[in-house]
Amino acid sequence: MKAWKKASLLGVLLLVCAVSCVAPMNSMISAATTMSEDQGEDIGGSAPGIPERMLAAYKNAVVGVKDVAPRCRGMRWQILAGITRIESNHAGGHSISAAGDISPHILGPALNGSGVGGNTSVFPDTDRGRWDGDPVYERAVGPFQFLPQTFRGYGEDANGDGVIDPHNADDAALAAASYLCGEGRNLKDEAQLKRAIFVYNHSDAYVADVLSWIHRYDKASTGAGDIGQATGTARTVLSAALAQKGIAYSWGGGNAKGPSRGVCCSPGGQDGRTVTGFDCSGLTLYAYARAGVRLPRTAAEQAGVGTRIPASAGVGALKPGDLVFYGYIPTRNSTIHHVGIYLGNGQMINAPKPGTRVRVDPVSSMADYAGGARIL
């Protein structure tokens, strides 16, 4: 084979491989904006007894509520976890899909005045049984136990599947966050937090129960260790990315607003149109967007942004928040096929491949290390 033919074939192969992480989409111009006061809040960490997918929904809501209730301050995942611990034990005993759909549906008793569940008031049906399956009386629905009428006023399509559903963990968590935020509460203030919980359920005993769980989760949270000593915009990026742990990989999925349906089809055959989640560069694009930084869509394009850190410098040259790249020819950005976000201590936040979920991996877990880029 002649040299020019070899080069041509290599170019085609590299082009095919370079999009193995992402599908072609319009690029965005790299830019930075000023963060709001709350954008730097830590949403890392976890606590025993909370399913990973539910925890991801709570953290997604902490990020998303800044868009639907921009005046809100102090929302954190522990507040949402405290509510749903009382309402449904984090959807305990029910399955939760990668897209956040909960089955079987969680339904409260019919609010027909019988006193079952402690309620003696009559609430006639308002949703024609759409969410609660009862065309006569209301029933509380979903892991946060919303009345259909209330959810209709606060529900959001948080997972980008085109449906607003109280039986979806992401949609329900964002609705709860918005409801608790009200017209702009500061939930860092204990008195305002108590009022928010009381609005959710008019019972002093309920407020005390929820607060006790919030404080337990505050103490049990391992958040500070997840992000180490990262500060400022780097901490914001890492917090946003860590909040996506457990979200499914979707070929071509993810954008600046969060997880989304992807496109067809990966070399392994995944049709991203059937999966709500992130591919590798969709995750990085989203996490940086939370810090006001707009990245191009593909891993290869992202390698051209910021200050490039060569592979020859080693992993030790990386700092938390840097992009981490993998490519067939480390010195050529056009061959980059994968990207993650450096967490520190040789670890990265990663959306690895179809069939996996967003997780923390060693940088060494993938071949073809091609260095990094410092954007912040």
QUIBELKA-V405982 format. One record per pair of residues at least 6 apart in sequence whose ideal C-beta (glycine too) atoms are under 6 Angstrom apart, sorted by the first residue. I is the first residue (numbers start at 1). J is the second residue. If there is no record, write none. Layout:
i & j
I & J
I & J
This chain:
i & j
14 & 335
17 & 337
18 & 300
18 & 337
20 & 267
20 & 337
21 & 279
21 & 280
21 & 281
21 & 299
21 & 337
21 & 338
22 & 279
22 & 281
22 & 298
23 & 252
23 & 263
25 & 297
27 & 296
27 & 297
27 & 301
28 & 294
30 & 294
30 & 305
31 & 294
32 & 292
32 & 293
33 & 292
35 & 292
38 & 73
39 & 236
40 & 236
42 & 223
42 & 239
43 & 59
43 & 62
43 & 77
43 & 239
43 & 243
44 & 223
44 & 226
44 & 227
44 & 239
44 & 242
45 & 221
45 & 222
45 & 223
45 & 226
46 & 55
46 & 222
47 & 217
47 & 220
47 & 221
50 & 81
50 & 90
51 & 90
52 & 246
53 & 96
53 & 246
54 & 90
54 & 91
54 & 169
56 & 246
56 & 247
57 & 100
57 & 169
57 & 170
57 & 173
58 & 77
58 & 80
58 & 81
58 & 173
59 & 77
59 & 243
60 & 170
61 & 80
61 & 173
61 & 174
61 & 177
62 & 75
62 & 77
63 & 240
64 & 158
64 & 174
65 & 72
65 & 75
65 & 177
65 & 178
68 & 156
68 & 178
69 & 178
69 & 181
71 & 184
72 & 181
72 & 184
73 & 186
74 & 186
74 & 187
74 & 188
75 & 177
75 & 187
78 & 214
78 & 217
78 & 218
79 & 214
80 & 173
80 & 176
81 & 217
82 & 210
82 & 213
82 & 214
83 & 210
84 & 90
84 & 143
84 & 144
85 & 213
86 & 209
86 & 210
87 & 144
87 & 145
88 & 106
88 & 143
91 & 102
91 & 143
94 & 102
95 & 103
96 & 102
96 & 169
98 & 248
99 & 159
99 & 276
100 & 159
100 & 168
100 & 169
100 & 170
101 & 168
102 & 167
105 & 167
106 & 142
106 & 143
107 & 132
107 & 139
108 & 139
108 & 140
108 & 145
109 & 116
109 & 117
110 & 134
110 & 137
110 & 139
111 & 119
111 & 123
111 & 137
111 & 138
112 & 137
113 & 120
113 & 122
123 & 138
125 & 135
125 & 136
125 & 137
125 & 138
126 & 148
126 & 149
127 & 148
128 & 135
129 & 135
131 & 141
131 & 148
131 & 166
132 & 139
132 & 141
132 & 148
138 & 147
140 & 147
141 & 166
142 & 166
142 & 167
142 & 172
143 & 172
144 & 172
144 & 176
146 & 166
151 & 166
151 & 175
154 & 175
154 & 178
154 & 179
155 & 164
155 & 175
156 & 174
157 & 164
158 & 170
158 & 171
158 & 174
159 & 170
159 & 259
159 & 276
160 & 260
161 & 276
164 & 171
165 & 171
166 & 172
180 & 196
185 & 192
185 & 196
186 & 192
187 & 193
194 & 207
197 & 207
197 & 210
198 & 207
226 & 242
227 & 235
227 & 238
228 & 344
230 & 238
230 & 320
233 & 291
233 & 376
234 & 320
234 & 321
234 & 376
236 & 290
236 & 291
237 & 287
237 & 288
237 & 291
237 & 321
240 & 287
240 & 290
241 & 287
241 & 341
241 & 349
244 & 358
245 & 358
246 & 357
247 & 259
247 & 277
247 & 358
248 & 275
248 & 277
248 & 357
249 & 277
249 & 351
249 & 354
249 & 356
250 & 262
250 & 272
250 & 275
250 & 277
251 & 262
251 & 266
251 & 270
251 & 272
251 & 279
251 & 354
252 & 262
252 & 263
252 & 272
252 & 279
253 & 260
253 & 262
253 & 272
253 & 277
253 & 278
253 & 279
253 & 282
254 & 260
254 & 278
254 & 282
254 & 283
254 & 286
256 & 289
258 & 286
259 & 276
259 & 277
259 & 278
261 & 273
261 & 276
262 & 272
263 & 272
264 & 271
264 & 273
265 & 271
266 & 354
268 & 354
270 & 354
278 & 351
279 & 351
280 & 338
280 & 339
280 & 351
281 & 298
281 & 299
281 & 302
281 & 339
283 & 351
284 & 339
284 & 341
285 & 295
288 & 295
295 & 302
296 & 302
299 & 336
299 & 338
299 & 339
300 & 333
300 & 334
300 & 336
302 & 339
303 & 325
303 & 333
303 & 336
304 & 333
305 & 375
306 & 373
306 & 374
306 & 375
307 & 374
308 & 373
309 & 317
309 & 371
309 & 372
310 & 371
311 & 330
311 & 369
311 & 370
311 & 371
315 & 346
315 & 363
318 & 342
318 & 372
320 & 342
320 & 344
321 & 376
322 & 342
322 & 372
322 & 374
323 & 339
323 & 372
323 & 373
324 & 340
324 & 342
324 & 348
324 & 363
324 & 372
325 & 336
325 & 339
325 & 370
325 & 371
326 & 338
326 & 366
326 & 368
326 & 370
327 & 335
327 & 336
327 & 368
327 & 370
328 & 335
329 & 335
330 & 370
336 & 370
340 & 348
340 & 350
341 & 349
342 & 348
343 & 349
346 & 362
346 & 363
347 & 360
348 & 361
348 & 363
349 & 360
350 & 361
351 & 358
